[in-house]
Structures are given as structure tokens and as C-alpha cells.
Amino acid sequence: MSSPVLFTESELDQLDPRQYIIIKRARVNNLKDLSVAIPRNKLVVITGLSGSGKSSLAFDTLFAEGQRMYVESLSSYARQFLGRMEKPDVDYIRGVSPAIAIEQKVNTRNPRSTVGTTTEIYDYLKLLFARIGKTYSPVSGEEVKRNTVTEVVEFINRQTTGTRVMVAAPLTLQKGRSLADELNILLSKGFARVLVQGEVKFIEEMLATLGQAAPKKKKGATASQKPEVEILIDRATVNAQDEDLTFRLADSVQTAFFEGHGDCVIYVEQQPKRHFSDRFERDGILFTEPSVNFFSFNNPYGACQTCEGFGRILGIDEDLVIPDKSLSLYEGAVAPWRGDVMSEWAKPWIKQGVKFDFPIHRPYSELTARQRELLWNGNDSLDGLHNFFRYLESKTHKIQYRVMLSRYRGRTTCPDCRGTRLRKDAAYVKVAGQSITDLVLLPIEEVLQFFDSVNLPAHDRKVAERLTTEIKFRLKYLVKVGLGYLTLNRLTNTLSGGEFQRIKLATSLGSALVGSMYILDEPSIGLHPKDTARMVEVLLSLRDLGNTVIVVEHEEEIMRAADQIIDIGPDAGSHGGRLMFQGSLARMNGVQTHTTDYLTGRDRISVPARRRKWKDAVVVHGARENNLKNLEVKFPLGVLTVVTGISGSG
């Protein structure tokens, strides 16, 4: 029969703290002079009955000492802000590494914190879109570009050698100035010629012509009636080999952009004139160039103006307006249109809905996105729900309309940013056809698929190589810990304790810390057995980086994967707190504890020979909460019912 304990108390004193974390005679909570040596850089599972002292050993002793030692290493100035940390009740602890505890509680109260920001994936996404994102006009779908001096000079040098070109800039009349005033200013700047309808003219000649024509000028004539005038900046003959000419053209183009307030015109003989602009605009819309702050909802510059970066606003709640989505419009799906007076709003839809391909007898839950949009926004012939509520808002001087409006108001997703909290024009910036708002609304599994299959141009691939590597690295670990169903936009404070713990675990792996001591509290909680194997892979990866991983756990699969098992017992409360067994699974034979009995098959949970019959049940019709798809389900009364499925299935 093998010994249940690896080391006696006298042997503990001889161990090397560089190889073991040594705890001697711990007396925290219900621990009874417990002495143990935990090997470094191994996966160690602490198990035992609930209340036997597992958390007292892992968190209240090991983690508390690790934190206390870290705080003690700080300056006295820094320590005054952290408060005094008591030393655990123990003779000594040697070899403690910097400790990181990942517990089953959501310890963030920030209403802006999301899965993306917690895992730092969103920080990399912001950088990626700021560096290689392309802005597309919502009007034409064309890419928005700013022309540079280099691009214009390269265009000129691509022409046939000997071709004559002219560099010009549009002449803009400033408020309160006449054309003659502008021409005089140009003369004072050193310009000698202008282009009038494409023809070269001296400025003195133009001024003389304008002086003679001045008496004949009609009263009320405006600048728009004058011919198109452009400043002639330079004339040259193309020779790409002439370096001095290239420098001269670059200076001329720069001057043209300055004088033309962002516009430059190039005339090439026997070709139509070519316009260039160094403004970031397209289709008459001036766009903002992408930057990191442009994609930050924690910054006023990047936050949505409607919801101020929170993603939700006080508006008309769809669930209150259409409480029963199994009804059709004809059956009264729209709650505010059921009364005698307000039903007048529904009648045009019932009479004319067919004309606009709107099915009035189809349940609301089965309507397509286009049909729902039609119901809410209406058209020229039919007033939608938004128009109906605008009408109610125009009548708020009457109390009955104010009461009616209040019935249908609630916290709703911001219509401008779709709950992503970002300014509307951030969605115009895309990488491989996807905007940052599209990506944060996709499940993490699909985001990983996007980055695995994305095909970027060579230059963009080189710029984004390090960023995409970090993003994929973190996304893979989130999928491995069974969180592929979450979105990056999911608020952290809406996660369960188990989900948040696994997110912190994935973040720790992503940060690639080495030489630390990770203490986890039952990371398998809420996991389907299908996902437990991937969780084991993650814990082993954390160990293989060079960390000591200590897990408080009851899950058999994780216990079997551990390098060592520490069993605390024999029972709970005052009957626990002793080291019952330490070692690998192979050393368990002959050791008798509750844990070893179940792991070796000596004991098992018996399956009932006869099942209890049931008659009555709680029936749920049309469940559609979160991701449920119109479920019909019965919960039998008076019996034990188990609801199961993979993590995130609903």
C-alpha cells in the first residue's frame, strides 16, 4: 500500500523552494496544521468534499500570501493606498510565485466593459482598422481616397516623354472679394498667368479686361456668372529621368493643393483635364480619416453621438409594442393599434398591405427583415410604427397620449450604432469587406473563421501581420474554453461567473506570462463534457508556458489530466482540513478517501431502478428569449428534470 502523502514534515524543510511551493502547518479557517509541497510548473488539482478546506488552502493561504508578498515589495507610498494585508495563519510558506487568482465572479462594474475590451482583442481590432482599414462611401460604395503629391507627380511622369503638361488650381472667390481683388492678390504672390476656360491668359490682361467691363456689369451679377478661372502654377514637358524636374513638379503640385484649398488640376495635351484632391472626400461627403480613437467608444471622439457610447437608449421597445410575436398584424400583433381609435392606423395596412408585398396574415416572428422594416418605417402610402409614435409625441399636451407613450418606452438598442457604441461613420471603414461593427456583432467562432480565411493585399498583410497573429491567438483560446458563442460586443456584467472566469483564463493565455502561479476556482462549471477536453488543453498550455497551475476542481476529466492531485478531507467543515492524499492517479490504489473511491471505481452514483411517473407539467409556449427559437416544452411536476446541451445552446 502506497503512502497517501509524498513528504513528511521533516522532509519539507529539506526541499528546494525553487522546485516546490512549500506550505508548513497552515491553520487558515478549518485547515488543521496542513503541510504540503506543491511542485512548480505543474498542473495540480486540489479536490475534496465541498467545505473540506480546498479554497482555504488555495485562495486564503497560497493566493493571500502571494498578494501580501507583492504588496510588501512596493514602496511605502504605494502601500498606503492598498491597505494592510494580514499574513495567513501558517508557520511558513516558501517559494511562492507572483499569484493570479481567477475566481467565479464578475468583478467589473464598468457599464462599458465588453468581452472584446476585457480580452484586449478590441484594442488590436482598433489598431488593425486604423492601420489598414479602407473607407467606403455609403452613397456609391466606392473607396474614399486622399490624393498625395507623390501620386500626382507619378501620374505626370507616366505620360510619354515630351508631352506638355500644366499644373493648375481652381481660383475660389473669398467672401467679400471680387475677381479683380483675387487677381491682384495673385499678382502680389508672384503668379503671372491664369487659365480661363482652359486658355492661358496673363493676369494683367485679365485685370485690364475686367476694368473695361466693369461699367457694363449688370447689377446683381454673381461670381457664378463669371467664367471658370484657374491659377496656372507651372508648365513643363514630361521627362521622368530628370530628377530636378520631378522635384520642381512636386513643389508645384504642393502649391496647387494649397492655393486650390485641397484641389489640383492637371492638363495633359490632347487629354481631358484630370482633377486631384488631398481632401478625404467622396460623393460630396467629407469623411474622417481612421485613427485608433475613431474606433474607441470610451472616447468622445469615437463614441456614438446618439447613445453616448453606451449602446442603448430610452426609446420605443419592440417587445412592448409587439408583445406576442406569434400573432399577425391582422390578428392584432401591434398592441397600441388594438383600440377602437388607434385601430384606424392598422386599417390601411390591412387594405393595402398586399400591394407592397406585406403579408398581413403571417405571424410577426416569421416576417423577413425587409417586411419588418416596412412595418416600422412605412412608405409613401402607409404610415409605419415610427410615424405613429411621432404622432403621439406631437400630442403630448394631452395626458392620455403621454400615458400611452410611457407604456411602450424602454431601454432599446441604439438604432444608429446597432449597439456597438461607435459613431455611425466607423461602419464605413472596412477590412476585406467587413467593418469593425460587423465583426463585434458576430459570434467569436465566426470572427476566427473570418481571420483564418481573410486574404489581404501584400502591403496590408505585412502591416497587419503582427496584429492578426495576436487577434487569432486570443480568439482561438476563447473558442477552446468553450466561449465561441459569445460576441465581442457582449457586456461583461451580463456574463455568468463561469463565463467570466474562462474569459480571464483566455486573457491570461493571450498575455503569455511566464513564471506565475495561477489559481483557478472550478473552471469547468457550466461546461458541457464536449468542451471539458478543450478546457484541459488550455490548462496544459498555461502550464507549458512555464507557470504553476493550481485548480480547485471536482470534474473527473480535469483531475485525470493533472500532474498531481491534492485531496483535502476527510469530510466537510470541522471534520475536514487534513491532507488525505497527494500524488498522481497511479498512486491512488490502496488509499481510501471519498475522492479516490470514486476515481478508482470502488464507489459510484447508482442509477434508480424505477423512475417516478408524472402527470402534470408546466408548459412553455413559443419561448424566444435570447437565442431560443420559438420553443414548445413541458417541465414535469413532482420529478427531477435535467436541462442540458452544449455551452451557449440556450
Secondary structure, 3 states (H helix, E strand, C coil): CCCCCCCCHHHHCCCCCCCEEEEEEECCCCCCCEEEEEECCCEEEEEECCCCCHHHHHHHHHHHHHHHHHHHCCCHHHHHHHCCCCCCCEEEEECCCCEEEECCCCCCCCCCCEHHHHCCHHHHHHHHHHHHCEEECCCCCCECCCCCHHHHHHHHHCCCCCCEEEEEEECCCCCCCCHHHHHHHHHHHCCCEEEECCEEEEHHHHHHHHHHHHHHCCCCCCHHHCCCEEEEEEEEECCCCCHHHHHHHHHHHHHHHHHCCCEEEEEECCCCCEEEECCCEECCEECCCCCCHHHCCCCCCCECCCCCCCCEEEEECHHHHCCCCCCECCCCCCHHHCCCCHHHHCHHHHHHHHHHCCCCCCEHHHCCHHHHHHHHHCCCCCCCHHHHHHHHHHCCCCHHHHHHHHHCEEEEECCCCCCCCECHHHHHEEECCEEHHHHHHCEHHHHHHHHHHCCCCHHHHHHHHHHHHHHHHHHHHHHHCCCCCCECCCEHHHCCHHHHHHHHHHHHHHHCCCCCEEEEECCCCCCCHHHHHHHHHHHHHHHHCCCEEEEECCCHHHHHHCCEEEEEECCCHHHCCEEEEEECHHHCCCCCCHHHHHHCCCCCCCCCCCCCCCCCEEEEEEECCCCCCCEEEEEECCCCCCCCCCCCCC
